[in-house]
Amino acid sequence: MFRIISLALWVLSSLALFIFVLQPVGADVQLVVAGLTIAFLFVITRFDGKGLLRYIALATASIIVLRYAYWRTTSTLPPIDDLLSFIPGIALYVSEMFCIVMFFISVFVVADPIERETPALPADEDLPTVDVFVPSYNESAEILSLTLSAAAAMDYPRDKFKVYLLDDGGTDQKRNSNDPETAAAAQRRGAELKALCADLGVLYLTRALNNHAKAGNLNAGLERTSGDLIAVFDADHAPERRFLRETVGFFGKDPDLFLVQTPHFFANPDPVERNLGTYATMPSENEMFYTMIQKGLDRWNASFFCGSAAVLRREALEEVGGFSGITITEDCETALELHSRGWNSVYVDKPLITGLQPESFTSFIGQRSRWCRGMIQILILKNPLFKQGLTLAQRISYLSSCLFWMFPFVRATFLVAPLLFILFNLKIFNASAEDFLAYTVTYLVASEILRNYLYGRMRWPWISELYEYVQSVFLVRAIVSVLLNPRKPTFNVTDKGMSLTQRQLSSLAWPFFAIFAGLSMVLAVAIYRYQTEPALGDLILITGAWNILNLVIAGAALGIVTEQPTDVEGISLPVARKAELDLGTQTLPVLVRQMSSGRALIEVGKGSVTSLRPGDYGRLLLIDPPADVIIPSIPAFVGKPVNHDLRSYLIDLEPEAQHYAAVSTLLLSDLDLARQIRSDRQHRRNYILASLSLVRWAIVSPFAAVSALLSSRPEGGRISRRRRQVQADKATIATKAA
């Protein structure tokens, strides 16, 4: 009876809302109603509520969105007899309706996100066995050393898990290549990594052919192992010591569980964060997905495998023939197949690994192009709407994840639309200034209030627009290529672990200069037409303001493609670990404040008397290491002091394979401090301050980009491993000492 009453109330409320949306009113009445609705929405979104309050906020915003959609459909389309205006007008209308559909799909997905608690584990002897896979293609031994040693040091019974390096860079195909350089490089790599694995106590596996990229590599590992569960870490994703303790327990609670996915947490900024200087204070771009969207998907049993930082059940993978490899996003494709077979997934919103993001803008675009093409492949080849076995909620959830990547077409349409009137006088959006204010502006305001309410802690105002704009310039072509040939895209590995040694324009910067120059010219035309054609003043004001917004975003984007130098190499994390620095003549108690595999920031104890000098040789030793991990001291050279009281120093580390257990323990035995910094960045940004930041970037960035253009060297000369510089420094020190 209760369910019948609830359904009846839902139907009646939906009918009432539908009738209200269809009421024809004038612009003045619409403005008053929308204004009051926005005021109510603004008030209730001041409370970070859940449950009923959250649903009220979503319903309130939906009223204004639906009112706009109805008005836009019935009152603004250009006449069909004016084809020059009608065709682009329909393109703009379709883009806007797509945004509205995505609005409602997104609201559905995140309406009631799940918070998971870590379940208790059984006794050690009853724990399932785990095979840990670290697939690799072209990553350096240094990057792999940290990931493999961290994986081998995880807190789990030693006889219950094995760590495997799955090396796709040393396959028979590559070692026997007709290209002598390729063959020699593969043979050297294979020998180096076999020795590394032996030193670290992990197992080395490769295969004959490089078929099906990462999915094929993982499947080759499946065929040669037998653990109950499979943990997957990308080559640059080093796990926290408690990773398995935090994830394996879920499999004991649900025999139909195939996946426990955790967030990807990054120790370095992506090019947008680094070049705009936002990494230390602003939530990272991926945090909205991992902190909100995946938890929303989890509510509908639709959180999916993200390729790393996850544990999967072997039985489930074997049921579908292993990891799927038809598309180049094998992770989401595999999850889709298993969800359609009735298997379940769980998402745990607790960062338990740390990894690397692409350092250069070129690598960033290459990575996003692969994600985009792969998700469009899934949409075409395995459309979730028609996939048998999925629930309706799962279909909507997967559709949301696939359709999101159509944003480049929408962004391109919104970029071009105002130009059509300003330059060619095409009236593709028929509305007076009063109607535009009453419907369009109120719709935009309500949407932004709701977006800030749902995602404001994880995504500041205007940041999505920037990320989507810089990607759209290149992803439109990527989408078209998939639409023309869905099976053509191939898997490309993203370059990571590089450092940028000078300020330099990206090699992909030229389209952004051209767009900025073009929008500036259009603004000049709009100003001229506003002064000389007063009868069109309202339309010129509307399209001119739209073009100015596009120009501001384009100006800020020039700062993103102006690469800023960085001295950070590999994974570097804040830590607070007690250690000792043995200098031979004295041993100093120190506190390690920041750590990477090649460098550490240490703080000497207040009571210690020391005269550390740059170039002094010593060994760094962790105090109170875990009982089950052998921790040798790490060779180190003292660098420069970083404060005036000579208590804080940078030290350059020289770890060999046997030292990486110490490095990974110092870095990754506990990520609580890194998680706290991530949490501290997740706060809402005042909309006015965010807008001022955007304008500042738009003003400053073009000048910085031109300056970099005039002073830059070729891009290839600016990327180098910091280790090479460290080795050069050591050689200099040794020469001076001699």
Secondary structure as UniProt FT lines:
FT   HELIX           2..21
FT   HELIX           27..44
FT   TURN            45..46
FT   HELIX           52..75
FT   TURN            80..81
FT   HELIX           83..110
FT   HELIX           124..126
FT   STRAND          130..136
FT   HELIX           141..152
FT   HELIX           158..160
FT   STRAND          161..167
FT   HELIX           172..175
FT   HELIX           180..200
FT   STRAND          203..205
FT   TURN            211..212
FT   HELIX           213..223
FT   STRAND          229..232
FT   TURN            235..236
FT   STRAND          238..239
FT   TURN            241..242
FT   HELIX           243..247
FT   HELIX           249..253
FT   TURN            255..256
FT   STRAND          257..261
FT   HELIX           271..276
FT   TURN            279..281
FT   TURN            285..286
FT   HELIX           287..288
FT   HELIX           289..293
FT   HELIX           294..299
FT   TURN            300..301
FT   STRAND          310..313
FT   HELIX           314..319
FT   TURN            320..321
FT   HELIX           330..340
FT   TURN            341..342
FT   STRAND          344..347
FT   STRAND          353..355
FT   HELIX           361..381
FT   HELIX           384..386
FT   TURN            388..389
FT   HELIX           392..403
FT   HELIX           404..406
FT   HELIX           407..424
FT   HELIX           433..435
FT   HELIX           436..441
FT   HELIX           442..455
FT   TURN            456..458
FT   TURN            461..462
FT   HELIX           463..484
FT   TURN            486..487
FT   STRAND          499..500
FT   STRAND          504..505
FT   TURN            507..508
FT   HELIX           510..532
FT   HELIX           534..536
FT   HELIX           537..560
FT   STRAND          562..563
FT   STRAND          572..582
FT   STRAND          587..596
FT   STRAND          599..604
FT   TURN            606..607
FT   TURN            614..615
FT   STRAND          617..622
FT   TURN            627..628
FT   STRAND          634..641
FT   TURN            644..645
FT   STRAND          648..653
FT   HELIX           657..659
FT   HELIX           660..668
FT   HELIX           672..681
FT   HELIX           687..711
FT   HELIX           715..718
FT   STRAND          719..720
FT   HELIX           722..737
//
